[in-house]
Amino acid sequence: MTTHSTFIQTTYRAGWALFTGLLLVTSGFGMVFAADRAETKSWESVPGPEQLVPKIGPPAVVKDWKRDYPQAQPVGKGDTVEAPDAKLGTPNPPAIHKFGGRTPSSFVFDLSPDDPLEKVIERESSQRAKITQQQQQLLEERYDLSPRFVEGETMTRGKPIPKGPTARLKKGLNFDQLAKMPEEDIKAKDLFPYLPLPHPLHSTGGMVFPSMMTDIHPERERFDVVHDVPEHFLPEFPPPLFLTSRPDLGDVSQGQEITNENFYTLFDGILSPVQFDGVRLLVEKIPQQQFNATDDRKTVPPGRGVSCFDCHVNGHTNGAIHLNPDNRPQFSRFRIETPSLRGVNIQKVFGSKRAMTSVEDFSEFENRSAYFDHDLATAEKKGRRDMTRTEVMKMAQFQKLVDFPPAPKLDLFGRLNPKKATEEELRGEALFTGKAKCVACHTAPYFTDNLMHDLKVERFYHGRAEGSIKTFPLRGIKDSPPYLHDGRLLTLEDTVEFFALVTGVQLTKEEKADLSAYLRTL
């Protein structure tokens, strides 16, 4: 034991002596090397960020870039004027369709309003009657709003179909005379009867529900603005709902407006669990720009928000309006009439101007950003609901079951059955597929080409170019007044007159009546 301990101590002392010696030698070498480096200055400083990251050059600029491109409309040159940078709630200035240019910011809404909610309610509710009267006057100047209906025909559930044309022509002209005029003369003399239709409160925009909706759901009524189009020009409320999976059931809504209160009873035992959950999500209330619980809303009491089916009632539409989310400045945005969800299973383009390529993307996009006018800063404050992709898939699965209403006079190929159609309707079909050229975009059996087209309507009036719009399906079109993306065409007769003018096809009064009759069969 003693011998072993002595051996360990001796070994330890020898190792320590060796280590100490090496340390001294190394230190000496280190001093020599340091002195050598100091004399020769062979080292360099480490480069700083300015030397590691080169400066970014300025963007390339073409000095003479301005050209007279087709449809380019320089502000102040006749067709467009600079859009005003107006405060929210400002009543509509005249000729909104002429506003172009740019404003200082793409963001519309302040994260924190300057005024408390109580003051905003007092100010904007006090001017609502004036705004309503102003919009009513504009509609009266453009249209004959008196209720006239097609004899012997109704929408699917029985509501009378409004009859037109309703447009008021200037200088005593009729449509036949107008159609023979060169487009340059129509523009120069300010004779075009179908100018873009503004939102009744364009400076603020947002969802506005028709009175047939707000009478039942007062939580949908805004303190600053009311819907402007008379109810006889709007769809049935509530509309029937048909499913591609269960045509044997007919109207699966059983005459009811589908909401969170009754969807379970109406659909249990009809849908798969995934589709069933899709309905639940479509009737779920979600915060929206004007309908929410914050101090920046347009309802007096706070609310949970709106559901998809508040506008797309029973998978169709109730004629609620909005502004399209894509454009800026604010006054350059387009009024949007709520489109029907009927037949989304056959559509490939979603969003009137956005050309989104799936109903899944569209559903997610609407909730995530379009609900908030694309103004994402305020969306977070108001409680934006970010749905998972699984939830979006469930919503889409149900939406793709929403069918067009029955069209008993059409065969399997979307053609009229001669044994069921009238002579007037058959003549209309011949015009649709021939002289009137409607079939160029609206091909059977669903009467859409799933593309977008620019009609270049600004050829006929001094105003901002409207650009491309998707081709909407015409199946079930009699159930969906008013027409075009902004609802400026109150009846099918107005629609026929509009497209006859824009496309340049020369149709007689009788031919237009035949064409309108045919459209009602779809």
JOLIN-V803314 format. One record per residue. RES is the residue in one small letter. SS is DSSP state (hx for helix, st for strand, lp for the rest). OMEGA is omega in degrees with one decimal (999 if undefined). NEAR is the number of other ideal C-beta (glycine too) atoms within 8 Angstrom. Layout:
# JOLIN-V803314
res=RES ss=SS omega=OMEGA near=NEAR
res=RES ss=SS omega=OMEGA near=NEAR
This chain:
# JOLIN-V803314
res=m ss=lp omega=179.5 near=4
res=t ss=hx omega=-179.7 near=5
res=t ss=hx omega=-178.7 near=6
res=h ss=hx omega=179.1 near=7
res=s ss=hx omega=179.3 near=8
res=t ss=hx omega=-179.8 near=8
res=f ss=hx omega=-179.5 near=8
res=i ss=hx omega=-179.2 near=8
res=q ss=hx omega=-179.6 near=8
res=t ss=hx omega=-179.7 near=8
res=t ss=hx omega=-179.1 near=8
res=y ss=hx omega=-178.7 near=8
res=r ss=hx omega=-179.6 near=8
res=a ss=hx omega=179.4 near=8
res=g ss=hx omega=179.5 near=8
res=w ss=hx omega=179.3 near=8
res=a ss=hx omega=179.9 near=8
res=l ss=hx omega=-179.7 near=8
res=f ss=hx omega=179.9 near=8
res=t ss=hx omega=179.6 near=8
res=g ss=hx omega=178.7 near=8
res=l ss=hx omega=-179.6 near=8
res=l ss=hx omega=179.8 near=8
res=l ss=hx omega=179.6 near=8
res=v ss=hx omega=-179.6 near=8
res=t ss=hx omega=178.5 near=8
res=s ss=hx omega=178.8 near=8
res=g ss=hx omega=177.0 near=8
res=f ss=hx omega=-179.7 near=8
res=g ss=hx omega=179.8 near=8
res=m ss=hx omega=178.6 near=8
res=v ss=hx omega=-178.8 near=8
res=f ss=hx omega=-179.7 near=8
res=a ss=hx omega=178.4 near=8
res=a ss=hx omega=-179.1 near=8
res=d ss=hx omega=-179.3 near=8
res=r ss=hx omega=-179.9 near=10
res=a ss=hx omega=-178.0 near=7
res=e ss=hx omega=-175.0 near=6
res=t ss=hx omega=-177.3 near=6
res=k ss=lp omega=-179.9 near=6
res=s ss=lp omega=-177.9 near=4
res=w ss=lp omega=177.1 near=5
res=e ss=lp omega=176.8 near=3
res=s ss=lp omega=177.5 near=4
res=v ss=lp omega=-178.7 near=4
res=p ss=lp omega=176.3 near=5
res=g ss=lp omega=-178.4 near=6
res=p ss=hx omega=-178.7 near=5
res=e ss=hx omega=-179.1 near=5
res=q ss=hx omega=-179.8 near=5
res=l ss=hx omega=-177.3 near=6
res=v ss=lp omega=-179.2 near=5
res=p ss=lp omega=176.6 near=3
res=k ss=lp omega=179.9 near=4
res=i ss=lp omega=-179.3 near=3
res=g ss=lp omega=180.0 near=3
res=p ss=lp omega=177.6 near=4
res=p ss=lp omega=175.2 near=3
res=a ss=lp omega=-177.5 near=4
res=v ss=lp omega=172.4 near=6
res=v ss=lp omega=-171.5 near=5
res=k ss=lp omega=-177.9 near=4
res=d ss=lp omega=-173.6 near=4
res=w ss=lp omega=-176.7 near=6
res=k ss=lp omega=179.0 near=4
res=r ss=lp omega=176.9 near=5
res=d ss=lp omega=-179.2 near=3
res=y ss=lp omega=173.9 near=5
res=p ss=lp omega=179.2 near=3
res=q ss=lp omega=174.1 near=7
res=a ss=lp omega=-174.9 near=7
res=q ss=lp omega=177.8 near=11
res=p ss=lp omega=-178.5 near=7
res=v ss=lp omega=177.4 near=9
res=g ss=lp omega=-179.1 near=7
res=k ss=lp omega=173.8 near=7
res=g ss=lp omega=-175.9 near=5
res=d ss=lp omega=-178.0 near=9
res=t ss=lp omega=174.2 near=14
res=v ss=st omega=-178.3 near=9
res=e ss=st omega=178.3 near=8
res=a ss=lp omega=178.9 near=12
res=p ss=lp omega=175.8 near=8
res=d ss=lp omega=-169.9 near=6
res=a ss=lp omega=176.4 near=9
res=k ss=lp omega=176.5 near=5
res=l ss=lp omega=-179.0 near=8
res=g ss=lp omega=177.7 near=11
res=t ss=lp omega=178.7 near=9
res=p ss=lp omega=-175.8 near=9
res=n ss=lp omega=168.0 near=15
res=p ss=lp omega=179.4 near=9
res=p ss=lp omega=172.1 near=4
res=a ss=lp omega=177.6 near=7
res=i ss=hx omega=-178.0 near=11
res=h ss=hx omega=177.4 near=10
res=k ss=hx omega=-173.3 near=11
res=f ss=st omega=177.5 near=15
res=g ss=st omega=179.4 near=11
res=g ss=lp omega=-176.5 near=10
res=r ss=lp omega=170.9 near=5
res=t ss=lp omega=-173.9 near=9
res=p ss=lp omega=-174.2 near=4
res=s ss=lp omega=173.3 near=4
res=s ss=lp omega=-177.3 near=4
res=f ss=lp omega=-171.0 near=6
res=v ss=lp omega=-168.7 near=9
res=f ss=lp omega=175.7 near=11
res=d ss=lp omega=178.2 near=7
res=l ss=lp omega=175.9 near=6
res=s ss=lp omega=-179.4 near=4
res=p ss=lp omega=-179.6 near=9
res=d ss=lp omega=-175.5 near=4
res=d ss=lp omega=174.0 near=7
res=p ss=lp omega=-176.0 near=7
res=l ss=hx omega=-177.8 near=10
res=e ss=hx omega=179.6 near=6
res=k ss=hx omega=178.1 near=8
res=v ss=hx omega=178.9 near=11
res=i ss=hx omega=-179.0 near=10
res=e ss=hx omega=-176.6 near=8
res=r ss=hx omega=-171.5 near=10
res=e ss=hx omega=175.9 near=12
res=s ss=hx omega=-179.6 near=9
res=s ss=hx omega=-179.5 near=6
res=q ss=lp omega=-177.1 near=11
res=r ss=hx omega=179.8 near=12
res=a ss=hx omega=178.5 near=6
res=k ss=hx omega=179.7 near=8
res=i ss=hx omega=178.9 near=14
res=t ss=hx omega=179.8 near=12
res=q ss=hx omega=179.8 near=8
res=q ss=hx omega=179.8 near=10
res=q ss=hx omega=177.6 near=12
res=q ss=hx omega=178.4 near=9
res=q ss=hx omega=177.7 near=8
res=l ss=hx omega=179.6 near=10
res=l ss=hx omega=179.9 near=11
res=e ss=hx omega=177.9 near=8
res=e ss=hx omega=-176.1 near=6
res=r ss=hx omega=-169.7 near=9
res=y ss=st omega=164.3 near=9
res=d ss=lp omega=-172.4 near=6
res=l ss=lp omega=-179.9 near=8
res=s ss=lp omega=-176.9 near=4
res=p ss=lp omega=172.9 near=6
res=r ss=lp omega=-172.2 near=6
res=f ss=st omega=177.0 near=9
res=v ss=st omega=-178.0 near=9
res=e ss=st omega=172.2 near=4
res=g ss=st omega=-179.6 near=3
res=e ss=st omega=179.9 near=7
res=t ss=st omega=168.6 near=8
res=m ss=lp omega=-170.8 near=12
res=t ss=lp omega=-177.4 near=12
res=r ss=lp omega=173.5 near=9
res=g ss=lp omega=178.9 near=6
res=k ss=lp omega=178.6 near=8
res=p ss=st omega=179.5 near=8
res=i ss=st omega=180.0 near=13
res=p ss=st omega=-177.5 near=14
res=k ss=lp omega=178.9 near=8
res=g ss=lp omega=1.9 near=12
res=p ss=lp omega=-178.0 near=9
res=t ss=lp omega=-174.2 near=12
res=a ss=st omega=175.7 near=12
res=r ss=lp omega=179.7 near=9
res=l ss=lp omega=-175.9 near=11
res=k ss=lp omega=172.8 near=8
res=k ss=lp omega=174.6 near=6
res=g ss=lp omega=-179.3 near=4
res=l ss=lp omega=167.7 near=9
res=n ss=lp omega=-174.5 near=6
res=f ss=hx omega=178.0 near=13
res=d ss=hx omega=178.2 near=8
res=q ss=hx omega=-179.1 near=8
res=l ss=hx omega=-177.3 near=13
res=a ss=hx omega=-178.5 near=10
res=k ss=lp omega=-178.8 near=6
res=m ss=lp omega=173.5 near=9
res=p ss=lp omega=-178.0 near=5
res=e ss=hx omega=179.4 near=8
res=e ss=hx omega=179.6 near=6
res=d ss=hx omega=177.7 near=9
res=i ss=hx omega=-179.9 near=14
res=k ss=hx omega=-176.5 near=12
res=a ss=hx omega=-176.8 near=6
res=k ss=lp omega=176.5 near=7
res=d ss=lp omega=-175.3 near=8
res=l ss=lp omega=-175.3 near=12
res=f ss=lp omega=-171.9 near=10
res=p ss=lp omega=-173.1 near=11
res=y ss=lp omega=176.9 near=12
res=l ss=lp omega=176.4 near=10
res=p ss=lp omega=-177.5 near=11
res=l ss=lp omega=-179.4 near=7
res=p ss=lp omega=167.0 near=11
res=h ss=lp omega=-179.9 near=12
res=p ss=lp omega=175.4 near=13
res=l ss=lp omega=-169.9 near=13
res=h ss=lp omega=-177.6 near=13
res=s ss=lp omega=178.7 near=13
res=t ss=lp omega=-179.4 near=11
res=g ss=lp omega=177.4 near=12
res=g ss=lp omega=-178.5 near=11
res=m ss=lp omega=173.8 near=12
res=v ss=st omega=-175.5 near=13
res=f ss=lp omega=178.8 near=13
res=p ss=lp omega=-174.4 near=13
res=s ss=hx omega=179.1 near=8
res=m ss=hx omega=176.1 near=10
res=m ss=hx omega=-175.4 near=14
res=t ss=hx omega=175.9 near=12
res=d ss=lp omega=179.5 near=7
res=i ss=lp omega=-177.3 near=6
res=h ss=lp omega=-178.3 near=9
res=p ss=hx omega=177.3 near=6
res=e ss=hx omega=179.0 near=8
res=r ss=hx omega=-176.8 near=11
res=e ss=lp omega=178.8 near=9
res=r ss=lp omega=179.9 near=10
res=f ss=lp omega=-173.4 near=10
res=d ss=lp omega=-172.6 near=12
res=v ss=lp omega=175.8 near=11
res=v ss=lp omega=176.7 near=10
res=h ss=lp omega=-169.9 near=12
res=d ss=lp omega=-174.7 near=8
res=v ss=lp omega=179.5 near=12
res=p ss=lp omega=-172.2 near=7
res=e ss=hx omega=-178.2 near=8
res=h ss=hx omega=173.6 near=8
res=f ss=hx omega=-176.3 near=12
res=l ss=lp omega=-179.6 near=13
res=p ss=lp omega=174.3 near=13
res=e ss=lp omega=177.7 near=11
res=f ss=lp omega=-11.0 near=11
res=p ss=lp omega=-178.9 near=11
res=p ss=lp omega=175.4 near=16
res=p ss=lp omega=178.1 near=12
res=l ss=lp omega=178.2 near=12
res=f ss=lp omega=-179.1 near=14
res=l ss=st omega=176.3 near=12
res=t ss=lp omega=-176.7 near=9
res=s ss=lp omega=-176.1 near=5
res=r ss=lp omega=177.9 near=7
res=p ss=hx omega=-179.0 near=8
res=d ss=hx omega=-178.0 near=4
res=l ss=hx omega=-176.7 near=8
res=g ss=lp omega=-179.7 near=7
res=d ss=lp omega=-176.8 near=10
res=v ss=lp omega=176.3 near=12
res=s ss=lp omega=-179.5 near=13
res=q ss=lp omega=176.6 near=6
res=g ss=lp omega=-176.3 near=6
res=q ss=lp omega=167.9 near=8
res=e ss=lp omega=-176.2 near=9
res=i ss=lp omega=-179.4 near=14
res=t ss=lp omega=177.5 near=9
res=n ss=lp omega=-176.3 near=8
res=e ss=lp omega=-173.2 near=4
res=n ss=lp omega=-174.2 near=8
res=f ss=hx omega=-177.8 near=12
res=y ss=hx omega=-179.4 near=6
res=t ss=hx omega=-175.3 near=6
res=l ss=hx omega=-171.2 near=12
res=f ss=hx omega=179.5 near=11
res=d ss=lp omega=-178.6 near=8
res=g ss=lp omega=178.6 near=3
res=i ss=lp omega=-173.5 near=9
res=l ss=lp omega=170.4 near=11
res=s ss=lp omega=179.3 near=5
res=p ss=hx omega=179.9 near=6
res=v ss=hx omega=179.3 near=9
res=q ss=hx omega=179.1 near=12
res=f ss=hx omega=179.5 near=11
res=d ss=hx omega=175.2 near=9
res=g ss=hx omega=176.3 near=14
res=v ss=hx omega=179.2 near=13
res=r ss=hx omega=-179.4 near=10
res=l ss=hx omega=-179.5 near=12
res=l ss=hx omega=177.5 near=13
res=v ss=lp omega=178.6 near=12
res=e ss=lp omega=178.1 near=8
res=k ss=lp omega=-177.0 near=8
res=i ss=st omega=179.5 near=11
res=p ss=lp omega=-178.4 near=12
res=q ss=lp omega=-172.0 near=12
res=q ss=lp omega=-176.9 near=14
res=q ss=lp omega=-177.6 near=11
res=f ss=lp omega=-175.5 near=14
res=n ss=lp omega=-176.0 near=14
res=a ss=lp omega=-177.4 near=9
res=t ss=lp omega=178.5 near=9
res=d ss=lp omega=178.6 near=6
res=d ss=lp omega=-179.4 near=11
res=r ss=lp omega=-179.2 near=12
res=k ss=lp omega=171.2 near=11
res=t ss=lp omega=-178.8 near=13
res=v ss=lp omega=176.1 near=4
res=p ss=lp omega=174.3 near=5
res=p ss=lp omega=-179.0 near=7
res=g ss=lp omega=179.7 near=11
res=r ss=lp omega=-178.8 near=6
res=g ss=lp omega=-179.7 near=11
res=v ss=st omega=175.0 near=11
res=s ss=lp omega=176.4 near=12
res=c ss=hx omega=-176.8 near=11
res=f ss=hx omega=172.0 near=12
res=d ss=hx omega=175.1 near=12
res=c ss=hx omega=178.5 near=13
res=h ss=lp omega=-174.4 near=13
res=v ss=hx omega=179.4 near=15
res=n ss=hx omega=179.1 near=12
res=g ss=hx omega=-180.0 near=11
res=h ss=lp omega=179.4 near=14
res=t ss=lp omega=173.6 near=15
res=n ss=lp omega=179.2 near=16
res=g ss=lp omega=175.2 near=15
res=a ss=lp omega=-177.6 near=14
res=i ss=st omega=-179.0 near=12
res=h ss=st omega=166.1 near=13
res=l ss=st omega=178.3 near=13
res=n ss=lp omega=-171.0 near=12
res=p ss=lp omega=-164.4 near=8
res=d ss=lp omega=-168.0 near=7
res=n ss=lp omega=166.2 near=7
res=r ss=lp omega=6.5 near=9
res=p ss=lp omega=-173.3 near=11
res=q ss=hx omega=-177.3 near=13
res=f ss=hx omega=175.8 near=12
res=s ss=hx omega=178.3 near=10
res=r ss=lp omega=-177.7 near=14
res=f ss=lp omega=168.6 near=12
res=r ss=st omega=-179.8 near=15
res=i ss=st omega=172.3 near=11
res=e ss=st omega=-177.7 near=12
res=t ss=lp omega=178.8 near=12
res=p ss=lp omega=177.9 near=8
res=s ss=lp omega=172.4 near=12
res=l ss=lp omega=179.2 near=11
res=r ss=lp omega=175.6 near=13
res=g ss=lp omega=177.9 near=14
res=v ss=hx omega=179.6 near=11
res=n ss=hx omega=179.9 near=8
res=i ss=hx omega=-177.1 near=7
res=q ss=lp omega=-179.3 near=11
res=k ss=lp omega=-179.7 near=4
res=v ss=lp omega=-176.7 near=12
res=f ss=st omega=-172.9 near=13
res=g ss=lp omega=-171.8 near=10
res=s ss=lp omega=180.0 near=10
res=k ss=lp omega=-168.5 near=13
res=r ss=lp omega=177.7 near=8
res=a ss=lp omega=174.0 near=10
res=m ss=st omega=-165.2 near=10
res=t ss=lp omega=174.3 near=7
res=s ss=lp omega=178.5 near=8
res=v ss=hx omega=175.0 near=11
res=e ss=hx omega=179.0 near=11
res=d ss=hx omega=-179.1 near=10
res=f ss=hx omega=-178.7 near=11
res=s ss=hx omega=179.6 near=14
res=e ss=hx omega=-177.7 near=11
res=f ss=hx omega=-178.6 near=12
res=e ss=hx omega=-178.1 near=10
res=n ss=hx omega=-172.9 near=12
res=r ss=hx omega=-173.3 near=11
res=s ss=lp omega=-177.3 near=10
res=a ss=hx omega=175.2 near=10
res=y ss=hx omega=-175.8 near=13
res=f ss=hx omega=176.9 near=13
res=d ss=lp omega=-177.5 near=11
res=h ss=lp omega=-177.4 near=8
res=d ss=lp omega=-168.0 near=11
res=l ss=hx omega=-179.1 near=9
res=a ss=hx omega=-179.2 near=9
res=t ss=hx omega=-178.7 near=13
res=a ss=hx omega=-179.6 near=13
res=e ss=hx omega=-179.3 near=7
res=k ss=hx omega=-173.6 near=9
res=k ss=hx omega=172.9 near=14
res=g ss=lp omega=179.9 near=9
res=r ss=lp omega=-180.0 near=12
res=r ss=lp omega=178.2 near=7
res=d ss=lp omega=-178.7 near=6
res=m ss=lp omega=175.6 near=12
res=t ss=lp omega=179.0 near=6
res=r ss=hx omega=176.9 near=8
res=t ss=hx omega=178.4 near=6
res=e ss=hx omega=179.0 near=9
res=v ss=hx omega=177.9 near=12
res=m ss=hx omega=179.0 near=10
res=k ss=hx omega=177.5 near=13
res=m ss=hx omega=-178.6 near=15
res=a ss=hx omega=-179.5 near=13
res=q ss=hx omega=178.1 near=11
res=f ss=hx omega=-178.4 near=13
res=q ss=hx omega=-179.4 near=14
res=k ss=lp omega=174.1 near=10
res=l ss=lp omega=-175.9 near=12
res=v ss=st omega=-171.8 near=15
res=d ss=lp omega=169.9 near=10
res=f ss=lp omega=175.4 near=11
res=p ss=lp omega=179.9 near=10
res=p ss=lp omega=174.7 near=6
res=a ss=lp omega=-168.7 near=10
res=p ss=lp omega=-179.1 near=5
res=k ss=lp omega=179.8 near=9
res=l ss=st omega=174.7 near=11
res=d ss=lp omega=-176.0 near=7
res=l ss=lp omega=-176.9 near=4
res=f ss=lp omega=179.6 near=6
res=g ss=lp omega=177.4 near=9
res=r ss=lp omega=179.1 near=8
res=l ss=st omega=172.7 near=13
res=n ss=lp omega=-176.2 near=9
res=p ss=lp omega=-179.3 near=6
res=k ss=lp omega=-177.9 near=4
res=k ss=lp omega=-175.2 near=7
res=a ss=lp omega=175.4 near=11
res=t ss=lp omega=177.7 near=6
res=e ss=hx omega=178.1 near=5
res=e ss=hx omega=-179.2 near=10
res=e ss=hx omega=179.0 near=14
res=l ss=hx omega=175.8 near=12
res=r ss=hx omega=177.9 near=11
res=g ss=hx omega=177.8 near=14
res=e ss=hx omega=178.6 near=12
res=a ss=hx omega=176.6 near=9
res=l ss=hx omega=-178.3 near=15
res=f ss=hx omega=-177.0 near=13
res=t ss=hx omega=-176.9 near=7
res=g ss=lp omega=-171.1 near=8
res=k ss=lp omega=-175.8 near=8
res=a ss=lp omega=175.0 near=13
res=k ss=lp omega=179.7 near=8
res=c ss=hx omega=-174.9 near=11
res=v ss=hx omega=178.5 near=10
res=a ss=hx omega=178.4 near=5
res=c ss=lp omega=-173.5 near=10
res=h ss=lp omega=-176.4 near=12
res=t ss=lp omega=178.3 near=7
res=a ss=lp omega=6.7 near=8
res=p ss=lp omega=-177.4 near=8
res=y ss=lp omega=171.2 near=11
res=f ss=lp omega=170.6 near=12
res=t ss=lp omega=174.4 near=13
res=d ss=lp omega=180.0 near=7
res=n ss=lp omega=177.5 near=7
res=l ss=lp omega=174.3 near=8
res=m ss=st omega=-177.7 near=10
res=h ss=st omega=174.9 near=8
res=d ss=st omega=-178.3 near=8
res=l ss=lp omega=179.8 near=7
res=k ss=lp omega=-176.1 near=7
res=v ss=hx omega=-178.9 near=9
res=e ss=hx omega=173.0 near=12
res=r ss=hx omega=-172.1 near=6
res=f ss=hx omega=-178.2 near=10
res=y ss=lp omega=175.7 near=11
res=h ss=lp omega=-178.5 near=7
res=g ss=lp omega=-176.2 near=11
res=r ss=lp omega=176.0 near=12
res=a ss=lp omega=-175.0 near=7
res=e ss=lp omega=176.3 near=10
res=g ss=lp omega=-174.5 near=6
res=s ss=st omega=176.9 near=8
res=i ss=st omega=179.7 near=13
res=k ss=st omega=173.6 near=12
res=t ss=lp omega=180.0 near=13
res=f ss=lp omega=175.9 near=6
res=p ss=lp omega=178.8 near=14
res=l ss=lp omega=176.3 near=11
res=r ss=lp omega=179.9 near=12
res=g ss=lp omega=-170.9 near=15
res=i ss=hx omega=-179.3 near=13
res=k ss=hx omega=-179.1 near=12
res=d ss=hx omega=-167.5 near=12
res=s ss=lp omega=175.4 near=11
res=p ss=lp omega=-7.6 near=12
res=p ss=lp omega=-166.6 near=13
res=y ss=st omega=-169.3 near=12
res=l ss=lp omega=-171.0 near=12
res=h ss=lp omega=-177.5 near=11
res=d ss=lp omega=176.9 near=10
res=g ss=lp omega=-177.6 near=14
res=r ss=lp omega=179.8 near=10
res=l ss=st omega=-169.3 near=11
res=l ss=lp omega=-176.3 near=14
res=t ss=lp omega=175.6 near=15
res=l ss=hx omega=177.1 near=14
res=e ss=hx omega=175.1 near=13
res=d ss=hx omega=179.7 near=15
res=t ss=hx omega=178.2 near=12
res=v ss=hx omega=179.4 near=14
res=e ss=hx omega=-179.6 near=15
res=f ss=hx omega=-175.7 near=11
res=f ss=hx omega=175.1 near=11
res=a ss=hx omega=177.9 near=14
res=l ss=hx omega=-172.6 near=14
res=v ss=hx omega=-179.0 near=9
res=t ss=hx omega=178.3 near=8
res=g ss=lp omega=177.3 near=5
res=v ss=lp omega=-178.1 near=9
res=q ss=lp omega=-179.0 near=6
res=l ss=lp omega=175.7 near=12
res=t ss=lp omega=178.1 near=6
res=k ss=hx omega=179.3 near=7
res=e ss=hx omega=179.3 near=6
res=e ss=hx omega=177.6 near=12
res=k ss=hx omega=177.7 near=14
res=a ss=hx omega=178.0 near=10
res=d ss=hx omega=-179.1 near=13
res=l ss=hx omega=177.6 near=15
res=s ss=hx omega=178.3 near=12
res=a ss=hx omega=178.8 near=12
res=y ss=hx omega=-178.9 near=17
res=l ss=hx omega=179.9 near=15
res=r ss=lp omega=178.8 near=12
res=t ss=lp omega=-172.6 near=11
res=l ss=lp omega=999 near=12
